[in-house]
């Protein structure tokens, strides 16, 4: 999928909001390296990493090689 400028801007805005949520969460709860590396099911870290991966993959999809 080729992202339009408007769509790309929307994804960028979602990413900034998500990053601000992470910053606020770590300010209140501290940062857990253990939970970052291996997030428990349903945890903030799991949800954050999943949503961030989805946004990043849409903004810059993985390369595919043609043979």
C-alpha positions, 0 to 999 in steps of 0.5 A: 500500500502506498501511503498518501501524505494525509494518511502518513500525517495521520500515522505520524500523529498517532505515533506521537500520541503513542510516544507521549503515552509511553512517556507519561506511563514511565513518568508515573510507573518507572521503566521496567527493562524486564517487562520491556524485553518480555512483556506480560500478556495484556500489559502496557508494554505489550500493547504499546509495542504492538501498536508501535510495530503496526504503525511503523510497518504501515509507515515503512513496510518491510522490504520484499525481494523479487526473484 
